[in-house]
Amino acid sequence: MSNNETIRVGIVGAGNNTRLRHIPGLQEIEGVEIVSVVNRSRESSQRVASEFSIPKVYDSWKELVEAPDTSAIVIGTWPYLHYPITMAAIAANKHVLCEARMAMNAWEARQMWDAARARPDLVTQIVPSPFSLHVDKTIQRLIREGYLGDILAIEVNASNGNFLDPQGPLHWRHDFDLSGYNIMALGIWYEALMRWVGTAKTVTANGKTFVTQREDPETGRLKSIQIPERLVVVADMVCGAQASLLLSDVDGGVSRFEAVLYGSEGTIRFANGELSGLERGDDDFGPISIPEEERGEWQVEAEFIQAIRGQRVVTHTTFADGVKYMEFTEAVSRSMLENKTISLPLSPQS
């Protein structure tokens, strides 16, 4: 594509991240025009169109994707639509930026990746796990330089500090029909771990759902809940480390968002957005500075457009990496359901 050619974008699903990040980010880029939008209803679509001066509103995502007025599609829907919209967009010869939680399951993710590989002329990108972007390069460099020595163990703790809300309404993240095998922030934490230390080879998990039915606010009916509200995962990593992940929506009063990498010679802690560490012989943890040239930042929309223009390749996040974290999240769910350790990667037939 010529750098002078206008890239015309259609938005399918205008949730919080799309309105806060994707639409403003794309509209700031010269030579990019958002020409159409479709949301869950005509009314909500029109609100978004009015707020952001988007000229065209469609009544269905299929109409928007098939229309000849766009060359790129941004998918901001819940996970249950990521696979069909991606496949339709690629079939319509359009570039794709898909919201995180790539798909409902590993099979859908693989189908999306296969379709992308069959069309290398099209750019396909998953919105990345954002919270560690500013520290990723520094952690990677410290590991390469031997700060940790041999990586022995990894701990992730993620809790929002909320108490259990038994009467709360059904949220899409509770609903397996909308979320699939995605559980809380599991996928985005695993994506960060993949950047730092690589993938897992086995997974053993135990999860607990405390409220087994919630009222669907749209229908007023009770719906069964399958997605756990507290999750413990133990993974054997390819790098040789043992990883343990605790994610919870019910640990009232205790808010944690951290990962600790333990090595034979040092320890690195990433907590509340800051890095600290200690090496063998140190008395206590000290801050780890992040050199300006290593400090990453949110570049999702710019990376997508620059990749379309042939100015860079997608790194955050590729469909290949999306498949890996979807296989991990599915393996976690299978381990819970089958009460056994699951090996990775999953069989392509599964």
TACOR-V849814 format. One record per backbone hydrogen bond with DSSP energy under -0.5 kcal/mol. NH is the residue of the N-H (numbers start at 1). CO is the residue of the C=O. If there is no record, write none. Layout:
BEGIN
nh & co
NH & CO
NH & CO
END
This chain:
BEGIN
nh & co
5 & 2
7 & 31
8 & 6
9 & 7
9 & 33
10 & 72
11 & 36
12 & 10
12 & 74
13 & 11
13 & 38
15 & 76
19 & 15
20 & 16
21 & 17
22 & 17
23 & 18
25 & 21
26 & 22
27 & 23
28 & 24
29 & 26
32 & 29
33 & 7
35 & 9
35 & 33
36 & 9
37 & 56
38 & 11
45 & 41
46 & 42
47 & 43
48 & 44
49 & 45
50 & 46
51 & 47
52 & 48
53 & 49
53 & 50
54 & 49
55 & 53
56 & 35
58 & 37
64 & 60
65 & 61
66 & 62
67 & 63
70 & 67
71 & 8
72 & 8
73 & 95
74 & 10
75 & 73
75 & 97
76 & 12
76 & 74
80 & 178
81 & 78
82 & 79
83 & 79
85 & 81
86 & 82
87 & 83
88 & 84
89 & 85
90 & 86
91 & 87
92 & 88
93 & 90
94 & 89
95 & 71
96 & 123
97 & 73
98 & 125
99 & 75
109 & 105
110 & 106
111 & 107
112 & 108
113 & 109
114 & 110
115 & 111
116 & 112
117 & 113
118 & 114
119 & 116
120 & 117
122 & 119
125 & 96
126 & 317
127 & 98
133 & 130
135 & 132
136 & 132
137 & 294
139 & 135
140 & 136
141 & 137
142 & 138
143 & 139
144 & 140
145 & 141
146 & 143
147 & 142
152 & 150
152 & 262
153 & 262
154 & 242
155 & 260
156 & 244
157 & 258
158 & 246
159 & 256
160 & 248
161 & 254
166 & 164
168 & 165
170 & 215
174 & 171
175 & 171
175 & 172
176 & 174
178 & 175
179 & 175
180 & 176
181 & 104
182 & 179
186 & 183
189 & 185
190 & 186
191 & 187
192 & 188
193 & 189
194 & 190
195 & 191
196 & 192
197 & 193
198 & 193
198 & 194
201 & 236
202 & 236
203 & 342
204 & 234
206 & 232
208 & 230
210 & 208
212 & 210
214 & 223
216 & 221
217 & 215
220 & 216
223 & 214
225 & 212
226 & 174
227 & 174
229 & 208
230 & 208
231 & 247
232 & 206
233 & 245
234 & 204
235 & 243
236 & 202
237 & 235
237 & 241
238 & 199
240 & 237
242 & 152
243 & 235
243 & 241
244 & 154
245 & 233
246 & 156
247 & 231
248 & 158
249 & 229
252 & 250
253 & 161
254 & 251
255 & 253
256 & 159
256 & 254
258 & 157
259 & 270
260 & 155
261 & 268
262 & 153
262 & 260
263 & 266
264 & 150
265 & 148
266 & 148
267 & 278
268 & 261
269 & 276
270 & 259
271 & 269
271 & 274
272 & 257
274 & 271
276 & 269
277 & 286
278 & 267
280 & 265
282 & 279
286 & 277
288 & 275
289 & 287
291 & 289
294 & 291
295 & 291
295 & 292
296 & 133
296 & 294
303 & 299
304 & 300
305 & 301
306 & 302
307 & 303
308 & 304
309 & 305
310 & 307
311 & 306
312 & 306
318 & 315
322 & 318
323 & 319
324 & 320
325 & 321
326 & 322
327 & 323
328 & 324
329 & 325
330 & 326
331 & 327
332 & 328
333 & 329
334 & 330
335 & 331
336 & 332
337 & 333
338 & 334
339 & 335
340 & 335
342 & 203
344 & 201
350 & 347
END
